Amino acid sequence: MKTSFIVILSLALFFTACNSDDEPVPTVTSTSDVLETGSWKVSYYYDSDKDETSDFSAYSFSFNNDRSLVATMGSTVKNGTWSVYQSDGKTKMDINLGTAEPLEELNDDWIVVESSSSLIKLEDQSGDGSMDYLHFVKN
C-alpha cells in the first residue's frame, strides 16, 4: 500500500510539473528568415480595447535583411527598422517606424507568439495591463 501511494504521488507530481500550456519559443533565426522573404500585410491589429486593423489595410511591409523596414501605401513610403532577439527566454521583435500616424502605433518590442512562412503573430502587454495583438500575413 505504501509503494502504491508513492507511485501515485510521483505520477501526480510529474503531470503537475508538465504544463501543456507551455508553447515552444520560436527561434530567432527562423523568424528573421521568414520575415526577410517577400512583402507582408497586417491581417489583425488590436490596440488595448479595439480592433484597428483597417488603419493598416492599405500598407505593405518589407522586412529587409539589413534590418530596415519599409511600409508602402501607394506612392507613400515610410522607412523604419526591425530586429528579432531573445529576452527573458522569449523571442521578441522590435519595430520602429517613426512618428507618422498610424504606423507609430506599431512601434514596440513585441513578443513573437507564432512564426511560419505565411504568418507572424505578435503580442504585447500595455502599461495599463491590456493586451495588444499584431498579426502579419504574407502578401
Phi and psi in radians as a Rosetta constraint file:
Dihedral C 1 N 2 CA 2 C 2 CIRCULARHARMONIC -1.088 0.35
Dihedral N 2 CA 2 C 2 N 3 CIRCULARHARMONIC -0.696 0.35
Dihedral C 2 N 3 CA 3 C 3 CIRCULARHARMONIC -1.135 0.35
Dihedral N 3 CA 3 C 3 N 4 CIRCULARHARMONIC -0.741 0.35
Dihedral C 3 N 4 CA 4 C 4 CIRCULARHARMONIC -1.069 0.35
Dihedral N 4 CA 4 C 4 N 5 CIRCULARHARMONIC -0.720 0.35
Dihedral C 4 N 5 CA 5 C 5 CIRCULARHARMONIC -1.089 0.35
Dihedral N 5 CA 5 C 5 N 6 CIRCULARHARMONIC -0.756 0.35
Dihedral C 5 N 6 CA 6 C 6 CIRCULARHARMONIC -1.125 0.35
Dihedral N 6 CA 6 C 6 N 7 CIRCULARHARMONIC -0.727 0.35
Dihedral C 6 N 7 CA 7 C 7 CIRCULARHARMONIC -1.111 0.35
Dihedral N 7 CA 7 C 7 N 8 CIRCULARHARMONIC -0.817 0.35
Dihedral C 7 N 8 CA 8 C 8 CIRCULARHARMONIC -1.094 0.35
Dihedral N 8 CA 8 C 8 N 9 CIRCULARHARMONIC -0.759 0.35
Dihedral C 8 N 9 CA 9 C 9 CIRCULARHARMONIC -1.099 0.35
Dihedral N 9 CA 9 C 9 N 10 CIRCULARHARMONIC -0.736 0.35
Dihedral C 9 N 10 CA 10 C 10 CIRCULARHARMONIC -1.098 0.35
Dihedral N 10 CA 10 C 10 N 11 CIRCULARHARMONIC -0.779 0.35
Dihedral C 10 N 11 CA 11 C 11 CIRCULARHARMONIC -1.117 0.35
Dihedral N 11 CA 11 C 11 N 12 CIRCULARHARMONIC -0.721 0.35
Dihedral C 11 N 12 CA 12 C 12 CIRCULARHARMONIC -1.074 0.35
Dihedral N 12 CA 12 C 12 N 13 CIRCULARHARMONIC -0.776 0.35
Dihedral C 12 N 13 CA 13 C 13 CIRCULARHARMONIC -1.126 0.35
Dihedral N 13 CA 13 C 13 N 14 CIRCULARHARMONIC -0.689 0.35
Dihedral C 13 N 14 CA 14 C 14 CIRCULARHARMONIC -1.084 0.35
Dihedral N 14 CA 14 C 14 N 15 CIRCULARHARMONIC -0.858 0.35
Dihedral C 14 N 15 CA 15 C 15 CIRCULARHARMONIC -1.239 0.35
Dihedral N 15 CA 15 C 15 N 16 CIRCULARHARMONIC -0.507 0.35
Dihedral C 15 N 16 CA 16 C 16 CIRCULARHARMONIC -1.203 0.35
Dihedral N 16 CA 16 C 16 N 17 CIRCULARHARMONIC -0.652 0.35
Dihedral C 16 N 17 CA 17 C 17 CIRCULARHARMONIC -1.245 0.35
Dihedral N 17 CA 17 C 17 N 18 CIRCULARHARMONIC -0.480 0.35
Dihedral C 17 N 18 CA 18 C 18 CIRCULARHARMONIC -1.518 0.35
Dihedral N 18 CA 18 C 18 N 19 CIRCULARHARMONIC 1.882 0.35
Dihedral C 18 N 19 CA 19 C 19 CIRCULARHARMONIC -1.711 0.35
Dihedral N 19 CA 19 C 19 N 20 CIRCULARHARMONIC 2.013 0.35
Dihedral C 19 N 20 CA 20 C 20 CIRCULARHARMONIC -1.256 0.35
Dihedral N 20 CA 20 C 20 N 21 CIRCULARHARMONIC -0.231 0.35
Dihedral C 20 N 21 CA 21 C 21 CIRCULARHARMONIC -1.366 0.35
Dihedral N 21 CA 21 C 21 N 22 CIRCULARHARMONIC -0.256 0.35
Dihedral C 21 N 22 CA 22 C 22 CIRCULARHARMONIC -1.197 0.35
Dihedral N 22 CA 22 C 22 N 23 CIRCULARHARMONIC 2.193 0.35
Dihedral C 22 N 23 CA 23 C 23 CIRCULARHARMONIC -1.886 0.35
Dihedral N 23 CA 23 C 23 N 24 CIRCULARHARMONIC 2.547 0.35
Dihedral C 23 N 24 CA 24 C 24 CIRCULARHARMONIC -1.121 0.35
Dihedral N 24 CA 24 C 24 N 25 CIRCULARHARMONIC 2.492 0.35
Dihedral C 24 N 25 CA 25 C 25 CIRCULARHARMONIC -1.415 0.35
Dihedral N 25 CA 25 C 25 N 26 CIRCULARHARMONIC 2.175 0.35
Dihedral C 25 N 26 CA 26 C 26 CIRCULARHARMONIC -1.106 0.35
Dihedral N 26 CA 26 C 26 N 27 CIRCULARHARMONIC 2.664 0.35
Dihedral C 26 N 27 CA 27 C 27 CIRCULARHARMONIC -1.440 0.35
Dihedral N 27 CA 27 C 27 N 28 CIRCULARHARMONIC 2.595 0.35
Dihedral C 27 N 28 CA 28 C 28 CIRCULARHARMONIC -1.048 0.35
Dihedral N 28 CA 28 C 28 N 29 CIRCULARHARMONIC -0.783 0.35
Dihedral C 28 N 29 CA 29 C 29 CIRCULARHARMONIC -1.059 0.35
Dihedral N 29 CA 29 C 29 N 30 CIRCULARHARMONIC -0.838 0.35
Dihedral C 29 N 30 CA 30 C 30 CIRCULARHARMONIC -1.144 0.35
Dihedral N 30 CA 30 C 30 N 31 CIRCULARHARMONIC -0.681 0.35
Dihedral C 30 N 31 CA 31 C 31 CIRCULARHARMONIC -1.123 0.35
Dihedral N 31 CA 31 C 31 N 32 CIRCULARHARMONIC -0.787 0.35
Dihedral C 31 N 32 CA 32 C 32 CIRCULARHARMONIC -1.095 0.35
Dihedral N 32 CA 32 C 32 N 33 CIRCULARHARMONIC -0.807 0.35
Dihedral C 32 N 33 CA 33 C 33 CIRCULARHARMONIC -1.059 0.35
Dihedral N 33 CA 33 C 33 N 34 CIRCULARHARMONIC -0.696 0.35
Dihedral C 33 N 34 CA 34 C 34 CIRCULARHARMONIC -1.119 0.35
Dihedral N 34 CA 34 C 34 N 35 CIRCULARHARMONIC -0.810 0.35
Dihedral C 34 N 35 CA 35 C 35 CIRCULARHARMONIC -1.140 0.35
Dihedral N 35 CA 35 C 35 N 36 CIRCULARHARMONIC -0.545 0.35
Dihedral C 35 N 36 CA 36 C 36 CIRCULARHARMONIC -1.354 0.35
Dihedral N 36 CA 36 C 36 N 37 CIRCULARHARMONIC 0.098 0.35
Dihedral C 36 N 37 CA 37 C 37 CIRCULARHARMONIC -2.021 0.35
Dihedral N 37 CA 37 C 37 N 38 CIRCULARHARMONIC 1.996 0.35
Dihedral C 37 N 38 CA 38 C 38 CIRCULARHARMONIC 1.384 0.35
Dihedral N 38 CA 38 C 38 N 39 CIRCULARHARMONIC -3.004 0.35
Dihedral C 38 N 39 CA 39 C 39 CIRCULARHARMONIC -1.882 0.35
Dihedral N 39 CA 39 C 39 N 40 CIRCULARHARMONIC 2.780 0.35
Dihedral C 39 N 40 CA 40 C 40 CIRCULARHARMONIC -2.267 0.35
Dihedral N 40 CA 40 C 40 N 41 CIRCULARHARMONIC 2.725 0.35
Dihedral C 40 N 41 CA 41 C 41 CIRCULARHARMONIC -2.199 0.35
Dihedral N 41 CA 41 C 41 N 42 CIRCULARHARMONIC 2.653 0.35
Dihedral C 41 N 42 CA 42 C 42 CIRCULARHARMONIC -1.375 0.35
Dihedral N 42 CA 42 C 42 N 43 CIRCULARHARMONIC 2.051 0.35
Dihedral C 42 N 43 CA 43 C 43 CIRCULARHARMONIC -1.694 0.35
Dihedral N 43 CA 43 C 43 N 44 CIRCULARHARMONIC -0.282 0.35
Dihedral C 43 N 44 CA 44 C 44 CIRCULARHARMONIC -2.805 0.35
Dihedral N 44 CA 44 C 44 N 45 CIRCULARHARMONIC 2.261 0.35
Dihedral C 44 N 45 CA 45 C 45 CIRCULARHARMONIC -2.452 0.35
Dihedral N 45 CA 45 C 45 N 46 CIRCULARHARMONIC 2.009 0.35
Dihedral C 45 N 46 CA 46 C 46 CIRCULARHARMONIC -2.055 0.35
Dihedral N 46 CA 46 C 46 N 47 CIRCULARHARMONIC 2.050 0.35
Dihedral C 46 N 47 CA 47 C 47 CIRCULARHARMONIC -1.902 0.35
Dihedral N 47 CA 47 C 47 N 48 CIRCULARHARMONIC 1.784 0.35
Dihedral C 47 N 48 CA 48 C 48 CIRCULARHARMONIC 1.019 0.35
Dihedral N 48 CA 48 C 48 N 49 CIRCULARHARMONIC -1.049 0.35
Dihedral C 48 N 49 CA 49 C 49 CIRCULARHARMONIC -2.389 0.35
Dihedral N 49 CA 49 C 49 N 50 CIRCULARHARMONIC 0.096 0.35
Dihedral C 49 N 50 CA 50 C 50 CIRCULARHARMONIC -2.752 0.35
Dihedral N 50 CA 50 C 50 N 51 CIRCULARHARMONIC 2.703 0.35
Dihedral C 50 N 51 CA 51 C 51 CIRCULARHARMONIC -1.371 0.35
Dihedral N 51 CA 51 C 51 N 52 CIRCULARHARMONIC 2.108 0.35
Dihedral C 51 N 52 CA 52 C 52 CIRCULARHARMONIC -2.101 0.35
Dihedral N 52 CA 52 C 52 N 53 CIRCULARHARMONIC 0.442 0.35
Dihedral C 52 N 53 CA 53 C 53 CIRCULARHARMONIC -0.972 0.35
Dihedral N 53 CA 53 C 53 N 54 CIRCULARHARMONIC -0.703 0.35
Dihedral C 53 N 54 CA 54 C 54 CIRCULARHARMONIC -1.063 0.35
Dihedral N 54 CA 54 C 54 N 55 CIRCULARHARMONIC -0.422 0.35
Dihedral C 54 N 55 CA 55 C 55 CIRCULARHARMONIC -1.091 0.35
Dihedral N 55 CA 55 C 55 N 56 CIRCULARHARMONIC -0.359 0.35
Dihedral C 55 N 56 CA 56 C 56 CIRCULARHARMONIC -2.044 0.35
Dihedral N 56 CA 56 C 56 N 57 CIRCULARHARMONIC 0.090 0.35
Dihedral C 56 N 57 CA 57 C 57 CIRCULARHARMONIC -1.092 0.35
Dihedral N 57 CA 57 C 57 N 58 CIRCULARHARMONIC -0.466 0.35
Dihedral C 57 N 58 CA 58 C 58 CIRCULARHARMONIC -1.558 0.35
Dihedral N 58 CA 58 C 58 N 59 CIRCULARHARMONIC -0.075 0.35
Dihedral C 58 N 59 CA 59 C 59 CIRCULARHARMONIC -1.626 0.35
Dihedral N 59 CA 59 C 59 N 60 CIRCULARHARMONIC 2.556 0.35
Dihedral C 59 N 60 CA 60 C 60 CIRCULARHARMONIC -2.117 0.35
Dihedral N 60 CA 60 C 60 N 61 CIRCULARHARMONIC 2.418 0.35
Dihedral C 60 N 61 CA 61 C 61 CIRCULARHARMONIC -2.075 0.35
Dihedral N 61 CA 61 C 61 N 62 CIRCULARHARMONIC 2.326 0.35
Dihedral C 61 N 62 CA 62 C 62 CIRCULARHARMONIC -2.079 0.35
Dihedral N 62 CA 62 C 62 N 63 CIRCULARHARMONIC 2.121 0.35
Dihedral C 62 N 63 CA 63 C 63 CIRCULARHARMONIC -1.736 0.35
Dihedral N 63 CA 63 C 63 N 64 CIRCULARHARMONIC 1.827 0.35
Dihedral C 63 N 64 CA 64 C 64 CIRCULARHARMONIC -1.542 0.35
Dihedral N 64 CA 64 C 64 N 65 CIRCULARHARMONIC 2.703 0.35
Dihedral C 64 N 65 CA 65 C 65 CIRCULARHARMONIC -1.184 0.35
Dihedral N 65 CA 65 C 65 N 66 CIRCULARHARMONIC -0.244 0.35
Dihedral C 65 N 66 CA 66 C 66 CIRCULARHARMONIC -1.530 0.35
Dihedral N 66 CA 66 C 66 N 67 CIRCULARHARMONIC 0.186 0.35
Dihedral C 66 N 67 CA 67 C 67 CIRCULARHARMONIC 1.249 0.35
Dihedral N 67 CA 67 C 67 N 68 CIRCULARHARMONIC 0.316 0.35
Dihedral C 67 N 68 CA 68 C 68 CIRCULARHARMONIC -1.521 0.35
Dihedral N 68 CA 68 C 68 N 69 CIRCULARHARMONIC 2.650 0.35
Dihedral C 68 N 69 CA 69 C 69 CIRCULARHARMONIC -2.232 0.35
Dihedral N 69 CA 69 C 69 N 70 CIRCULARHARMONIC 2.264 0.35
Dihedral C 69 N 70 CA 70 C 70 CIRCULARHARMONIC -2.102 0.35
Dihedral N 70 CA 70 C 70 N 71 CIRCULARHARMONIC 2.137 0.35
Dihedral C 70 N 71 CA 71 C 71 CIRCULARHARMONIC -1.865 0.35
Dihedral N 71 CA 71 C 71 N 72 CIRCULARHARMONIC 2.155 0.35
Dihedral C 71 N 72 CA 72 C 72 CIRCULARHARMONIC -2.125 0.35
Dihedral N 72 CA 72 C 72 N 73 CIRCULARHARMONIC 2.320 0.35
Dihedral C 72 N 73 CA 73 C 73 CIRCULARHARMONIC -2.373 0.35
Dihedral N 73 CA 73 C 73 N 74 CIRCULARHARMONIC 1.775 0.35
Dihedral C 73 N 74 CA 74 C 74 CIRCULARHARMONIC 1.086 0.35
Dihedral N 74 CA 74 C 74 N 75 CIRCULARHARMONIC -2.121 0.35
Dihedral C 74 N 75 CA 75 C 75 CIRCULARHARMONIC -1.626 0.35
Dihedral N 75 CA 75 C 75 N 76 CIRCULARHARMONIC -0.017 0.35
Dihedral C 75 N 76 CA 76 C 76 CIRCULARHARMONIC -1.520 0.35
Dihedral N 76 CA 76 C 76 N 77 CIRCULARHARMONIC 2.196 0.35
Dihedral C 76 N 77 CA 77 C 77 CIRCULARHARMONIC -2.169 0.35
Dihedral N 77 CA 77 C 77 N 78 CIRCULARHARMONIC 2.226 0.35
Dihedral C 77 N 78 CA 78 C 78 CIRCULARHARMONIC -2.080 0.35
Dihedral N 78 CA 78 C 78 N 79 CIRCULARHARMONIC 2.281 0.35
Dihedral C 78 N 79 CA 79 C 79 CIRCULARHARMONIC -1.777 0.35
Dihedral N 79 CA 79 C 79 N 80 CIRCULARHARMONIC 2.546 0.35
Dihedral C 79 N 80 CA 80 C 80 CIRCULARHARMONIC -2.689 0.35
Dihedral N 80 CA 80 C 80 N 81 CIRCULARHARMONIC -2.832 0.35
Dihedral C 80 N 81 CA 81 C 81 CIRCULARHARMONIC -2.355 0.35
Dihedral N 81 CA 81 C 81 N 82 CIRCULARHARMONIC 2.824 0.35
Dihedral C 81 N 82 CA 82 C 82 CIRCULARHARMONIC -2.603 0.35
Dihedral N 82 CA 82 C 82 N 83 CIRCULARHARMONIC 2.721 0.35
Dihedral C 82 N 83 CA 83 C 83 CIRCULARHARMONIC -2.721 0.35
Dihedral N 83 CA 83 C 83 N 84 CIRCULARHARMONIC 2.713 0.35
Dihedral C 83 N 84 CA 84 C 84 CIRCULARHARMONIC -2.196 0.35
Dihedral N 84 CA 84 C 84 N 85 CIRCULARHARMONIC 2.334 0.35
Dihedral C 84 N 85 CA 85 C 85 CIRCULARHARMONIC -2.694 0.35
Dihedral N 85 CA 85 C 85 N 86 CIRCULARHARMONIC 2.938 0.35
Dihedral C 85 N 86 CA 86 C 86 CIRCULARHARMONIC -1.712 0.35
Dihedral N 86 CA 86 C 86 N 87 CIRCULARHARMONIC 2.396 0.35
Dihedral C 86 N 87 CA 87 C 87 CIRCULARHARMONIC -2.663 0.35
Dihedral N 87 CA 87 C 87 N 88 CIRCULARHARMONIC 2.231 0.35
Dihedral C 87 N 88 CA 88 C 88 CIRCULARHARMONIC 0.938 0.35
Dihedral N 88 CA 88 C 88 N 89 CIRCULARHARMONIC 0.655 0.35
Dihedral C 88 N 89 CA 89 C 89 CIRCULARHARMONIC 1.324 0.35
Dihedral N 89 CA 89 C 89 N 90 CIRCULARHARMONIC 0.166 0.35
Dihedral C 89 N 90 CA 90 C 90 CIRCULARHARMONIC -2.116 0.35
Dihedral N 90 CA 90 C 90 N 91 CIRCULARHARMONIC 2.618 0.35
Dihedral C 90 N 91 CA 91 C 91 CIRCULARHARMONIC -1.514 0.35
Dihedral N 91 CA 91 C 91 N 92 CIRCULARHARMONIC 2.231 0.35
Dihedral C 91 N 92 CA 92 C 92 CIRCULARHARMONIC -2.118 0.35
Dihedral N 92 CA 92 C 92 N 93 CIRCULARHARMONIC 2.667 0.35
Dihedral C 92 N 93 CA 93 C 93 CIRCULARHARMONIC -2.198 0.35
Dihedral N 93 CA 93 C 93 N 94 CIRCULARHARMONIC 2.123 0.35
Dihedral C 93 N 94 CA 94 C 94 CIRCULARHARMONIC -1.711 0.35
Dihedral N 94 CA 94 C 94 N 95 CIRCULARHARMONIC 2.209 0.35
Dihedral C 94 N 95 CA 95 C 95 CIRCULARHARMONIC -2.093 0.35
Dihedral N 95 CA 95 C 95 N 96 CIRCULARHARMONIC 2.337 0.35
Dihedral C 95 N 96 CA 96 C 96 CIRCULARHARMONIC -2.411 0.35
Dihedral N 96 CA 96 C 96 N 97 CIRCULARHARMONIC 1.927 0.35
Dihedral C 96 N 97 CA 97 C 97 CIRCULARHARMONIC -2.023 0.35
Dihedral N 97 CA 97 C 97 N 98 CIRCULARHARMONIC 0.399 0.35
Dihedral C 97 N 98 CA 98 C 98 CIRCULARHARMONIC 1.335 0.35
Dihedral N 98 CA 98 C 98 N 99 CIRCULARHARMONIC -2.723 0.35
Dihedral C 98 N 99 CA 99 C 99 CIRCULARHARMONIC -1.897 0.35
Dihedral N 99 CA 99 C 99 N 100 CIRCULARHARMONIC 0.098 0.35
Dihedral C 99 N 100 CA 100 C 100 CIRCULARHARMONIC -1.247 0.35
Dihedral N 100 CA 100 C 100 N 101 CIRCULARHARMONIC 2.291 0.35
Dihedral C 100 N 101 CA 101 C 101 CIRCULARHARMONIC -1.296 0.35
Dihedral N 101 CA 101 C 101 N 102 CIRCULARHARMONIC 2.535 0.35
Dihedral C 101 N 102 CA 102 C 102 CIRCULARHARMONIC -1.548 0.35
Dihedral N 102 CA 102 C 102 N 103 CIRCULARHARMONIC 0.028 0.35
Dihedral C 102 N 103 CA 103 C 103 CIRCULARHARMONIC -1.053 0.35
Dihedral N 103 CA 103 C 103 N 104 CIRCULARHARMONIC -0.536 0.35
Dihedral C 103 N 104 CA 104 C 104 CIRCULARHARMONIC -1.070 0.35
Dihedral N 104 CA 104 C 104 N 105 CIRCULARHARMONIC -0.344 0.35
Dihedral C 104 N 105 CA 105 C 105 CIRCULARHARMONIC -1.152 0.35
Dihedral N 105 CA 105 C 105 N 106 CIRCULARHARMONIC -0.399 0.35
Dihedral C 105 N 106 CA 106 C 106 CIRCULARHARMONIC -1.481 0.35
Dihedral N 106 CA 106 C 106 N 107 CIRCULARHARMONIC -0.188 0.35
Dihedral C 106 N 107 CA 107 C 107 CIRCULARHARMONIC -1.142 0.35
Dihedral N 107 CA 107 C 107 N 108 CIRCULARHARMONIC 2.029 0.35
Dihedral C 107 N 108 CA 108 C 108 CIRCULARHARMONIC -3.101 0.35
Dihedral N 108 CA 108 C 108 N 109 CIRCULARHARMONIC 2.987 0.35
Dihedral C 108 N 109 CA 109 C 109 CIRCULARHARMONIC -1.845 0.35
Dihedral N 109 CA 109 C 109 N 110 CIRCULARHARMONIC 1.592 0.35
Dihedral C 109 N 110 CA 110 C 110 CIRCULARHARMONIC -1.396 0.35
Dihedral N 110 CA 110 C 110 N 111 CIRCULARHARMONIC 2.590 0.35
Dihedral C 110 N 111 CA 111 C 111 CIRCULARHARMONIC -1.543 0.35
Dihedral N 111 CA 111 C 111 N 112 CIRCULARHARMONIC 2.253 0.35
Dihedral C 111 N 112 CA 112 C 112 CIRCULARHARMONIC -1.390 0.35
Dihedral N 112 CA 112 C 112 N 113 CIRCULARHARMONIC 2.005 0.35
Dihedral C 112 N 113 CA 113 C 113 CIRCULARHARMONIC -1.630 0.35
Dihedral N 113 CA 113 C 113 N 114 CIRCULARHARMONIC -0.667 0.35
Dihedral C 113 N 114 CA 114 C 114 CIRCULARHARMONIC -2.590 0.35
Dihedral N 114 CA 114 C 114 N 115 CIRCULARHARMONIC 2.515 0.35
Dihedral C 114 N 115 CA 115 C 115 CIRCULARHARMONIC -2.534 0.35
Dihedral N 115 CA 115 C 115 N 116 CIRCULARHARMONIC 2.083 0.35
Dihedral C 115 N 116 CA 116 C 116 CIRCULARHARMONIC -2.427 0.35
Dihedral N 116 CA 116 C 116 N 117 CIRCULARHARMONIC -3.130 0.35
Dihedral C 116 N 117 CA 117 C 117 CIRCULARHARMONIC -1.232 0.35
Dihedral N 117 CA 117 C 117 N 118 CIRCULARHARMONIC -0.184 0.35
Dihedral C 117 N 118 CA 118 C 118 CIRCULARHARMONIC -2.262 0.35
Dihedral N 118 CA 118 C 118 N 119 CIRCULARHARMONIC -0.034 0.35
Dihedral C 118 N 119 CA 119 C 119 CIRCULARHARMONIC -2.618 0.35
Dihedral N 119 CA 119 C 119 N 120 CIRCULARHARMONIC 2.346 0.35
Dihedral C 119 N 120 CA 120 C 120 CIRCULARHARMONIC -2.189 0.35
Dihedral N 120 CA 120 C 120 N 121 CIRCULARHARMONIC 2.139 0.35
Dihedral C 120 N 121 CA 121 C 121 CIRCULARHARMONIC -1.926 0.35
Dihedral N 121 CA 121 C 121 N 122 CIRCULARHARMONIC 2.232 0.35
Dihedral C 121 N 122 CA 122 C 122 CIRCULARHARMONIC -2.184 0.35
Dihedral N 122 CA 122 C 122 N 123 CIRCULARHARMONIC 2.665 0.35
Dihedral C 122 N 123 CA 123 C 123 CIRCULARHARMONIC -2.572 0.35
Dihedral N 123 CA 123 C 123 N 124 CIRCULARHARMONIC 2.764 0.35
Dihedral C 123 N 124 CA 124 C 124 CIRCULARHARMONIC -2.679 0.35
Dihedral N 124 CA 124 C 124 N 125 CIRCULARHARMONIC 2.473 0.35
Dihedral C 124 N 125 CA 125 C 125 CIRCULARHARMONIC -1.640 0.35
Dihedral N 125 CA 125 C 125 N 126 CIRCULARHARMONIC 2.177 0.35
Dihedral C 125 N 126 CA 126 C 126 CIRCULARHARMONIC -1.281 0.35
Dihedral N 126 CA 126 C 126 N 127 CIRCULARHARMONIC 2.907 0.35
Dihedral C 126 N 127 CA 127 C 127 CIRCULARHARMONIC -1.029 0.35
Dihedral N 127 CA 127 C 127 N 128 CIRCULARHARMONIC -0.486 0.35
Dihedral C 127 N 128 CA 128 C 128 CIRCULARHARMONIC -1.533 0.35
Dihedral N 128 CA 128 C 128 N 129 CIRCULARHARMONIC 0.056 0.35
Dihedral C 128 N 129 CA 129 C 129 CIRCULARHARMONIC 1.642 0.35
Dihedral N 129 CA 129 C 129 N 130 CIRCULARHARMONIC -0.174 0.35
Dihedral C 129 N 130 CA 130 C 130 CIRCULARHARMONIC -1.357 0.35
Dihedral N 130 CA 130 C 130 N 131 CIRCULARHARMONIC 2.833 0.35
Dihedral C 130 N 131 CA 131 C 131 CIRCULARHARMONIC -1.832 0.35
Dihedral N 131 CA 131 C 131 N 132 CIRCULARHARMONIC 2.492 0.35
Dihedral C 131 N 132 CA 132 C 132 CIRCULARHARMONIC -1.988 0.35
Dihedral N 132 CA 132 C 132 N 133 CIRCULARHARMONIC 2.512 0.35
Dihedral C 132 N 133 CA 133 C 133 CIRCULARHARMONIC -2.280 0.35
Dihedral N 133 CA 133 C 133 N 134 CIRCULARHARMONIC 2.400 0.35
Dihedral C 133 N 134 CA 134 C 134 CIRCULARHARMONIC -2.402 0.35
Dihedral N 134 CA 134 C 134 N 135 CIRCULARHARMONIC 2.132 0.35
Dihedral C 134 N 135 CA 135 C 135 CIRCULARHARMONIC -2.111 0.35
Dihedral N 135 CA 135 C 135 N 136 CIRCULARHARMONIC 2.286 0.35
Dihedral C 135 N 136 CA 136 C 136 CIRCULARHARMONIC -1.911 0.35
Dihedral N 136 CA 136 C 136 N 137 CIRCULARHARMONIC 2.419 0.35
Dihedral C 136 N 137 CA 137 C 137 CIRCULARHARMONIC -2.105 0.35
Dihedral N 137 CA 137 C 137 N 138 CIRCULARHARMONIC 2.621 0.35
Dihedral C 137 N 138 CA 138 C 138 CIRCULARHARMONIC -1.134 0.35
Dihedral N 138 CA 138 C 138 N 139 CIRCULARHARMONIC 2.327 0.35
